[in-house]
Amino acid sequence: MRNWLVLLCPCVLGAALHLWHLWLRSPPAPHNTEPSAADQSALFPQGKFRHYDVVVGVLSARNNHELRNVIRNTWLKDLLQHPTLSQRVLVKFIIGARGCDVPVEDREDPYSCRLLNITSPVLNQEIEAFSFPEDASSSRLSEDRVVSVSFRVLYPIVITSVGVFYDASDIGFQRNITVKLYQTEQEEALFVARFSPPSCGTQVNKLWYKPVEQFILPESFEGTIVWESQDLHGLVSRNLHRVTVNDGGGVLRVLTAGEGALPHEFMEGVEGVAGGFIYTVQEGDALLRSLYSRPQRLVDHIRDLQVEDALLQKESSIYDDIVFVDVVDTYRNVPAKLLNFYRWTVESTSFSLLLKTDDDCYIDLEAVFNRIAQKNLDGPNFWWGNFRLNWAVDRTGKWQELEYPSPAYPAFACGSGYVISKDIVDWLAGNSGRLKTYQGEDVSMGIWMAAIGPKRHQ
């Protein structure tokens, strides 16, 4: 009975999520073709709004009530009591209109809103990572001497063996091949298996396997298995799109660049498989308990979201300093929050400069105005901040970036905030439907600004 309940849990969760989406959300308005820069002034008329010298946008998470109140009781309070600055500055907190409807425990990572979709975990047995079609044409002896496949662990596993393709026929195993596992962005292999004529391992389902040193690969581990020929010949390999991945019920995901796409920077050799690996799922009892309790967790989480919505609406009605933007409020969606806020500013206010900051920062607005005067920051196309140059792109962790192909980012402002001129805000707002968002709002801003080359002030 318990096993049936575990299997039904993901179905119940999926149905509940669907009903929650229908109840909470209305479909977004269709996006029209974005206007050219020349048309933006007509799209966003300014004459009907009160004018401010500076609009301050404070990025804030939905549950950061205390941080917002600290700001209201410190520098924002000083601003509102100032006889002149209070008329020159508008401050708004930027908050996503919707919370993530997946409980944190059931997400793939804490930075997104993607459901950890483990359905029928394969427990207490070894799993061959790949299955191969029967036709021999899908295996070929290529000229590639290095082939690799990258993967991400969604629930802890242990790799017990690695294997290589080779048809030994009547003359035995006649190749020299090494197989290594690397953690992404690490130069030293976690383990190495060597296949050679005197030591070729055990043949299982068309592959030759050898055991390897066993490590528990934790949730969110990202690694690459690399096959390398030590002979002059290429490897027998298969295209990733012609194999079946056995993901253990959702605990493993193979990462592919996609047909015709550029390979990931950390990819070694050619993307594909020149063998396979065998793994087991760890902590199976804990996984079953988590799946069993998932439906109740969802019910509790939806109730908490409703309470949070009510608190935010009350907070907004009391202080009138919140802009709710049409995104799900997660870390990965912060760049989209920012673009939506830029659009709100040009549609709803009149201003000369925009200062973006975060809810854990203290802003001395008098000092900001003094520095603006000293630097003569009153012209178009300028960007004032604390810039990082040639900052390396992270491929793992909280700041993981897989979409930007270069090894380093363009210059971007970091720290407590930055100031940009209104024409830049107009450009960002007018192109908000086209601009691609990357892993963080600061690096996204740097990539967007590389297209227009503003004057940077350090």
C-alpha positions as CSV (number, residue, x, y, z in Angstrom):
1,M,0.0,0.0,0.0
2,R,2.8,2.4,0.9
3,N,4.5,1.8,-2.5
4,W,1.3,2.7,-4.3
5,L,1.0,5.9,-2.3
6,V,4.5,6.8,-3.2
7,L,3.9,6.3,-6.9
8,L,0.7,8.3,-6.7
9,C,2.2,11.3,-4.9
10,P,3.8,12.9,-7.9
11,C,0.5,12.6,-9.8
12,V,-1.3,14.3,-6.9
13,L,1.3,17.0,-6.8
14,G,1.1,17.6,-10.5
15,A,-2.6,18.0,-10.4
16,A,-2.5,20.3,-7.4
17,L,0.1,22.5,-9.0
18,H,-2.0,22.7,-12.2
19,L,-5.1,23.8,-10.3
20,W,-3.1,26.2,-8.2
21,H,-1.7,27.8,-11.4
22,L,-5.2,28.2,-12.9
23,W,-6.6,29.7,-9.7
24,L,-3.7,32.1,-9.0
25,R,-2.7,33.2,-12.4
26,S,-4.3,34.9,-15.3
27,P,-2.6,34.6,-18.7
28,P,-0.2,37.5,-19.4
29,A,-1.0,40.0,-22.0
30,P,0.5,39.3,-25.4
31,H,3.7,41.0,-26.3
32,N,3.7,43.2,-29.3
33,T,6.8,43.8,-31.4
34,E,9.2,46.0,-29.5
35,P,9.5,49.6,-30.7
36,S,12.6,51.1,-32.1
37,A,14.6,53.6,-30.0
38,A,13.0,56.5,-32.0
39,D,9.5,55.3,-31.1
40,Q,10.1,54.8,-27.4
41,S,9.5,58.4,-26.4
42,A,6.0,58.2,-28.0
43,L,5.3,54.9,-26.3
44,F,6.3,56.2,-22.8
45,P,5.0,59.8,-22.6
46,Q,6.3,61.7,-19.6
47,G,4.3,64.9,-19.4
48,K,1.4,63.6,-17.3
49,F,3.5,62.4,-14.4
50,R,5.2,64.2,-11.5
51,H,8.9,64.6,-12.2
52,Y,11.6,63.2,-9.9
53,D,15.4,63.8,-10.2
54,V,16.1,60.2,-9.1
55,V,13.9,57.1,-8.9
56,V,15.4,54.5,-6.5
57,G,14.5,50.9,-7.2
58,V,15.2,48.5,-4.2
59,L,15.3,44.8,-5.2
60,S,13.6,42.9,-2.4
61,A,12.5,39.3,-1.9
62,R,8.8,38.7,-0.9
63,N,9.7,37.5,2.6
64,N,12.2,40.2,3.4
65,H,9.7,42.2,5.5
66,E,12.2,43.0,8.2
67,L,14.8,44.3,5.8
68,R,12.3,46.6,4.2
69,N,11.2,47.9,7.6
70,V,14.8,48.6,8.5
71,I,15.1,50.8,5.4
72,R,11.8,52.5,6.2
73,N,13.1,53.3,9.7
74,T,16.5,54.5,8.6
75,W,17.6,56.1,5.3
76,L,14.1,56.2,3.7
77,K,12.7,57.8,6.9
78,D,15.4,60.5,6.7
79,L,14.6,61.1,3.0
80,L,10.9,61.5,3.6
81,Q,11.6,64.0,6.4
82,H,14.1,66.0,4.3
83,P,12.7,69.4,3.2
84,T,14.0,69.2,-0.3
85,L,15.2,65.7,-1.2
86,S,11.8,64.3,-0.3
87,Q,10.4,66.1,-3.4
88,R,13.2,65.0,-5.7
89,V,13.4,61.3,-5.0
90,L,10.9,58.4,-5.4
91,V,11.8,55.1,-3.7
92,K,10.1,51.8,-4.6
93,F,10.7,48.2,-3.5
94,I,10.7,45.8,-6.4
95,I,8.9,42.5,-5.5
96,G,7.7,39.6,-7.6
97,A,4.0,39.4,-7.8
98,R,3.9,35.7,-7.2
99,G,5.8,33.3,-4.9
100,C,7.1,30.0,-6.1
101,D,4.4,27.4,-5.7
102,V,6.9,24.5,-5.3
103,P,8.0,24.0,-1.7
104,V,11.8,24.6,-1.2
105,E,12.3,20.9,-0.3
106,D,10.8,19.8,-3.6
107,R,12.8,22.1,-5.9
108,E,15.8,21.1,-8.0
109,D,17.8,23.9,-6.3
110,P,16.9,26.8,-3.9
111,Y,17.5,29.5,-6.6
112,S,14.8,28.5,-9.1
113,C,11.2,27.3,-9.1
114,R,11.8,24.0,-10.9
115,L,10.1,20.9,-9.5
116,L,12.4,18.1,-8.5
117,N,10.5,15.6,-10.6
118,I,11.4,12.3,-9.1
119,T,8.6,9.9,-9.8
120,S,9.5,6.2,-9.5
121,P,13.0,5.9,-8.0
122,V,14.9,2.8,-8.8
123,L,16.2,1.7,-5.4
124,N,18.4,-1.1,-4.0
125,Q,19.9,-2.1,-7.4
126,E,22.5,-1.1,-9.9
127,I,21.4,1.0,-12.9
128,E,23.1,1.2,-16.3
129,A,23.1,4.8,-17.2
130,F,22.5,4.3,-20.9
131,S,20.6,1.8,-23.1
132,F,21.5,1.4,-26.7
133,P,19.5,0.5,-29.8
134,E,20.1,-2.9,-31.3
135,D,21.2,-1.6,-34.7
136,A,25.0,-1.6,-35.0
137,S,24.9,1.5,-37.3
138,S,24.4,3.7,-34.2
139,S,27.9,2.8,-33.0
140,R,30.7,3.9,-35.2
141,L,34.5,3.9,-35.0
142,S,35.1,7.6,-35.1
143,E,38.2,9.7,-35.6
144,D,37.6,11.3,-32.2
145,R,40.1,10.2,-29.6
146,V,38.3,12.1,-26.7
147,V,34.6,11.8,-26.1
148,S,32.7,13.1,-23.0
149,V,29.3,13.4,-21.5
150,S,28.2,15.8,-18.7
151,F,25.5,15.1,-16.1
152,R,23.9,16.6,-13.1
153,V,22.9,14.7,-9.9
154,L,19.4,15.5,-8.6
155,Y,19.5,13.1,-5.7
156,P,22.7,11.4,-4.2
157,I,24.2,8.6,-6.2
158,V,27.3,6.4,-6.3
159,I,29.0,5.4,-9.5
160,T,30.2,1.8,-9.1
161,S,31.6,1.0,-12.5
162,V,32.5,2.6,-15.8
163,G,32.6,1.0,-19.2
164,V,33.8,1.2,-22.8
165,F,32.4,0.0,-26.2
166,Y,34.4,-2.6,-27.9
167,D,33.6,-5.7,-29.9
168,A,36.2,-8.2,-28.8
169,S,35.3,-10.8,-31.4
170,D,37.7,-13.7,-31.6
171,I,41.0,-11.8,-30.9
172,G,40.1,-10.3,-27.6
173,F,40.2,-6.8,-26.3
174,Q,42.9,-4.9,-28.2
175,R,42.5,-1.2,-27.2
176,N,44.0,1.1,-24.6
177,I,41.4,3.5,-23.2
178,T,41.2,5.6,-20.1
179,V,37.9,6.7,-18.5
180,K,37.9,9.6,-16.0
181,L,35.3,11.4,-13.9
182,Y,35.8,15.2,-13.4
183,Q,33.8,17.5,-11.2
184,T,32.8,20.5,-13.4
185,E,35.6,23.2,-13.4
186,Q,38.0,20.9,-11.6
187,E,41.2,19.8,-13.2
188,E,41.9,16.7,-11.1
189,A,39.9,13.6,-11.9
190,L,37.9,12.0,-9.0
191,F,38.7,8.5,-10.4
192,V,40.4,6.9,-13.4
193,A,39.8,3.5,-15.0
194,R,42.3,2.1,-17.5
195,F,41.3,-0.5,-20.1
196,S,44.0,-2.5,-21.9
197,P,44.4,-6.0,-23.5
198,P,45.7,-7.6,-20.2
199,S,43.1,-5.7,-18.1
200,C,39.8,-5.2,-19.9
201,G,37.3,-5.8,-17.1
202,T,34.0,-7.7,-17.5
203,Q,31.7,-7.7,-20.4
204,V,28.1,-6.7,-19.7
205,N,25.5,-5.9,-22.4
206,K,28.0,-5.0,-25.2
207,L,30.2,-3.0,-22.8
208,W,33.4,-3.8,-20.9
209,Y,33.1,-2.6,-17.3
210,K,35.6,-2.0,-14.6
211,P,34.9,-1.0,-10.9
212,V,36.0,2.4,-9.7
213,E,36.7,4.0,-6.4
214,Q,33.3,4.9,-5.0
215,F,32.2,8.4,-3.9
216,I,28.8,9.6,-2.9
217,L,27.9,12.3,-5.5
218,P,25.6,14.7,-3.7
219,E,22.6,16.5,-4.9
220,S,23.5,19.3,-7.4
221,F,26.9,17.6,-8.2
222,E,27.8,18.3,-11.8
223,G,30.4,16.2,-13.5
224,T,31.8,15.0,-16.8
225,I,32.9,11.5,-17.8
226,V,35.7,11.5,-20.3
227,W,36.7,8.6,-22.6
228,E,40.2,9.0,-24.1
229,S,41.9,6.6,-26.5
230,Q,45.6,6.0,-25.8
231,D,46.0,4.5,-29.3
232,L,46.2,6.1,-32.7
233,H,42.7,5.0,-33.4
234,G,39.5,6.9,-32.6
235,L,36.9,5.6,-30.1
236,V,33.8,3.6,-30.8
237,S,31.2,6.2,-29.8
238,R,27.5,7.0,-30.1
239,N,25.6,10.3,-30.5
240,L,23.9,11.3,-27.3
241,H,20.6,11.8,-29.1
242,R,20.6,8.1,-30.2
243,V,20.9,6.6,-26.7
244,T,18.3,6.2,-23.9
245,V,19.2,7.7,-20.5
246,N,18.2,5.6,-17.5
247,D,17.7,8.4,-15.0
248,G,16.8,6.2,-12.1
249,G,13.3,7.7,-11.8
250,G,14.6,11.3,-12.1
251,V,17.7,11.3,-9.9
252,L,20.1,12.0,-12.8
253,R,20.1,14.4,-15.8
254,V,22.4,14.3,-18.7
255,L,23.4,17.8,-19.9
256,T,23.5,18.3,-23.7
257,A,24.3,21.3,-25.7
258,G,21.6,20.4,-28.2
259,E,21.7,19.9,-31.9
260,G,23.8,22.6,-33.7
261,A,24.5,24.5,-30.4
262,L,27.9,25.4,-29.1
263,P,29.2,22.9,-26.6
264,H,29.6,23.9,-23.0
265,E,33.0,25.5,-22.2
266,F,33.9,22.6,-19.8
267,M,33.1,19.9,-22.4
268,E,36.2,17.7,-23.2
269,G,36.6,16.5,-26.8
270,V,33.4,15.6,-28.6
271,E,30.0,15.4,-26.9
272,G,28.8,11.8,-26.9
273,V,29.3,8.4,-25.2
274,A,32.0,5.9,-25.8
275,G,30.7,3.6,-23.2
276,G,28.6,4.0,-20.0
277,F,28.6,3.8,-16.3
278,I,26.7,2.0,-13.6
279,Y,25.3,3.7,-10.5
280,T,23.1,3.2,-7.4
281,V,20.7,5.6,-5.7
282,Q,21.7,6.5,-2.1
283,E,19.5,7.2,0.9
284,G,16.5,5.4,-0.6
285,D,14.4,5.4,2.6
286,A,14.7,9.1,3.0
287,L,13.7,9.6,-0.6
288,L,10.6,7.5,-0.1
289,R,9.6,9.4,3.0
290,S,10.0,12.7,1.2
291,L,7.9,11.5,-1.7
292,Y,5.2,10.2,0.7
293,S,5.0,13.6,2.5
294,R,5.2,15.8,-0.6
295,P,1.4,16.3,-1.1
296,Q,0.9,17.5,2.4
297,R,3.9,19.7,2.0
298,L,2.3,21.3,-1.1
299,V,-0.9,22.0,0.8
300,D,0.9,23.7,3.6
301,H,3.1,25.7,1.2
302,I,0.1,27.0,-0.8
303,R,-1.5,28.0,2.5
304,D,1.7,29.9,3.4
305,L,1.7,31.6,0.0
306,Q,-1.8,32.8,0.6
307,V,-0.8,34.3,4.0
308,E,2.3,35.9,2.4
309,D,0.1,37.4,-0.4
310,A,-2.2,38.9,2.2
311,L,0.7,40.3,4.3
312,L,2.3,41.9,1.2
313,Q,-1.0,43.5,0.1
314,K,-1.4,44.9,3.6
315,E,2.2,46.2,3.6
316,S,1.7,47.8,0.2
317,S,-1.5,49.5,1.3
318,I,0.2,50.9,4.4
319,Y,3.4,52.2,2.9
320,D,2.5,52.6,-0.8
321,D,6.2,52.0,-1.7
322,I,6.1,48.6,-3.4
323,V,6.0,47.8,-7.1
324,F,4.8,44.2,-7.8
325,V,6.3,43.0,-11.1
326,D,4.8,40.2,-13.1
327,V,7.4,37.4,-12.3
328,V,7.7,34.5,-9.9
329,D,10.0,35.8,-7.1
330,T,13.1,33.6,-7.2
331,Y,16.8,34.4,-7.4
332,R,17.1,33.2,-11.0
333,N,14.3,35.6,-11.9
334,V,15.9,38.8,-10.5
335,P,17.1,40.0,-13.9
336,A,13.4,39.7,-15.1
337,K,12.3,41.6,-12.0
338,L,14.6,44.4,-12.9
339,L,13.5,44.6,-16.5
340,N,9.9,44.7,-15.5
341,F,10.7,47.5,-13.0
342,Y,12.4,49.5,-15.7
343,R,9.3,49.2,-17.8
344,W,7.2,50.3,-14.9
345,T,9.3,53.4,-14.3
346,V,9.0,54.7,-17.9
347,E,5.3,53.9,-18.0
348,S,4.4,55.4,-14.6
349,T,6.9,58.1,-13.7
350,S,8.9,61.0,-15.0
351,F,12.6,61.1,-13.9
352,S,16.1,62.0,-14.9
353,L,18.2,59.2,-13.2
354,L,17.6,55.8,-11.8
355,L,19.4,54.3,-8.8
356,K,19.2,50.5,-8.4
357,T,20.1,49.0,-5.0
358,D,19.2,46.0,-2.8
359,D,17.3,45.7,0.5
360,D,20.4,45.0,2.5
361,C,22.1,48.3,1.6
362,Y,22.1,51.7,3.2
363,I,21.9,54.7,0.8
364,D,23.1,58.1,1.8
365,L,21.1,60.1,-0.8
366,E,22.7,63.4,0.1
367,A,26.1,62.0,-0.6
368,V,24.7,60.5,-3.9
369,F,23.5,63.9,-5.0
370,N,26.8,65.6,-4.1
371,R,28.8,63.0,-6.0
372,I,26.5,63.3,-9.1
373,A,27.2,67.1,-9.0
374,Q,30.9,66.5,-8.6
375,K,31.0,64.1,-11.5
376,N,28.7,66.2,-13.7
377,L,26.5,63.2,-14.3
378,D,23.7,65.0,-16.0
379,G,24.1,63.9,-19.6
380,P,22.8,60.9,-21.5
381,N,24.2,57.4,-21.8
382,F,26.1,57.1,-18.5
383,W,26.4,54.4,-16.0
384,W,28.0,55.1,-12.6
385,G,28.9,52.2,-10.3
386,N,31.7,50.0,-8.9
387,F,32.7,47.9,-11.9
388,R,34.3,44.5,-12.1
389,L,36.4,43.8,-15.2
390,N,37.2,40.5,-16.8
391,W,35.2,38.6,-14.2
392,A,35.3,34.8,-14.8
393,V,32.0,33.1,-15.6
394,D,31.0,30.5,-13.0
395,R,29.8,27.2,-14.4
396,T,28.6,25.7,-11.1
397,G,26.9,26.8,-7.9
398,K,24.7,29.7,-7.1
399,W,26.1,31.8,-9.9
400,Q,26.2,29.0,-12.4
401,E,26.0,30.4,-16.0
402,L,25.6,28.0,-18.9
403,E,24.0,30.3,-21.4
404,Y,26.8,32.9,-21.8
405,P,29.5,31.2,-23.8
406,S,32.5,33.4,-23.1
407,P,35.0,32.6,-20.2
408,A,34.6,36.2,-18.8
409,Y,31.8,38.7,-18.5
410,P,31.7,42.2,-19.9
411,A,32.2,45.0,-17.3
412,F,29.4,45.0,-14.8
413,A,28.5,47.1,-11.7
414,C,28.4,45.2,-8.4
415,G,28.1,46.1,-4.7
416,S,25.5,48.4,-3.2
417,G,24.0,49.7,-6.5
418,Y,24.5,51.8,-9.6
419,V,23.0,54.9,-11.3
420,I,22.0,55.1,-14.9
421,S,20.6,57.9,-17.1
422,K,17.0,57.9,-18.2
423,D,17.8,57.2,-21.9
424,I,19.4,53.9,-20.8
425,V,16.3,53.0,-18.8
426,D,14.1,53.8,-21.8
427,W,16.2,51.5,-24.0
428,L,16.1,48.7,-21.4
429,A,12.3,49.1,-21.0
430,G,11.6,49.3,-24.7
431,N,13.6,46.1,-25.4
432,S,12.6,44.2,-22.2
433,G,10.8,41.6,-24.3
434,R,13.9,40.8,-26.3
435,L,16.7,41.0,-23.8
436,K,17.9,37.6,-22.7
437,T,18.2,37.2,-18.9
438,Y,21.3,35.5,-17.5
439,Q,22.0,34.0,-14.0
440,G,22.3,37.3,-12.1
441,E,21.0,40.8,-12.5
442,D,24.4,42.4,-12.3
443,V,26.1,40.3,-15.0
444,S,22.9,40.5,-17.1
445,M,23.1,44.3,-16.9
446,G,26.7,44.2,-18.0
447,I,25.9,42.0,-21.0
448,W,22.9,44.2,-22.0
449,M,25.1,47.4,-21.7
450,A,27.8,45.9,-23.9
451,A,25.4,46.4,-26.8
452,I,25.1,50.2,-26.3
453,G,28.4,51.1,-24.8
454,P,27.5,53.7,-22.1
455,K,30.1,56.0,-20.6
456,R,31.1,54.2,-17.4
457,H,32.0,56.2,-14.3
458,Q,33.9,54.2,-11.6
